[in-house]
Amino acid sequence: MSGTARVLLFASAREAVGAPQIDWPVPDRGLAVSEILAALLRRYPRLRPIAAHSRFLVNSEYVRGTRARVRPGDEFAIHPPYSGG
């Protein structure tokens, strides 16, 4: 069995993918942030240089490292550096 996680993309990550969010297939056991990120970078290579400097959140919580798990129904957000005024 599997489901989907919602991937939220902000600023330049949104531009690289061409959408503000995508639904990503995730098995019931979940995927480590490193696994979902690797899959996203294979599908969206323009995201690679952005992801190298981004912060990641799972269900609105910042994650340290890439071992946290993303499970079906979760939100995984990519926040690249951005500024505003």
N, C-alpha and C positions, 0 to 999 in steps of 0.2 A: 504494500500500500504506500501511497505517497500523497502529498498535497502541494501547496504552494506557499511561499513566503513573499511578501511584498517588499520589493527593493525600491527604496526612495532615493532619488538622485537630486543633488543640489548644485547650483551654480555651474561650473565648468563640467562637472560629471554629467549633468543633465544635457548639456550641449554635446558632449562626446557620444552619448547614447542616443540622443534625439528624442527623449521622452522624460517626463518628470518621475515616472514610476513604471516598474514592470513586475509582473508576477513571475516568480522563478520556481521551477519544480524542486521540491525538497522531499527526500524520503522521510518516513515516520521517525526514524532514528535521528534525523537532523543531519546537518552538515556543519563542520567547523567553519568559522569565518574564513580561514585560509582556503578551504575547498570551494566555497561559494565564490570567493573573490577570484580564485584561479579560473573558474568556469566563466565568470563574467568577463575577465580579461581576454580569454580565448575568443569569446563571441564578439566583444567590443574592444578591439586592440587600441583604439584611440583613448580608452580609459586608463591604459597602463601608466603613462607619466603622471596623470592626475591622482591615481590611487596611491602612488608612492608617497604622496604628501598629505593624504586625507586622513580624517578620523572616522571611525566606524561606530555605529550604535546598533544595539539589538534591543528592540522594544523600548526605545527612548533612553537607554542606558549606554553610556560610553563603555567600550570594551578595551581592555589592555591586551595587546598581543592579538593573536588570531586563533586562539584555541576555543573561544566561546562558541556555543552551538546555536545554529539557526534552525528552528523547527517549523513544520507546517503551521501556518497562521501567524507566524512572527513577522515583524517588520525589521528589515536590515537597511540602515541608512548610510549613505556615503556623503560625508561633508568635506569637500576640498577646502583649502584655505580660500577665503574670500573677504572682501572688505566692502564697506558701504559708507554712505554718509547721509 
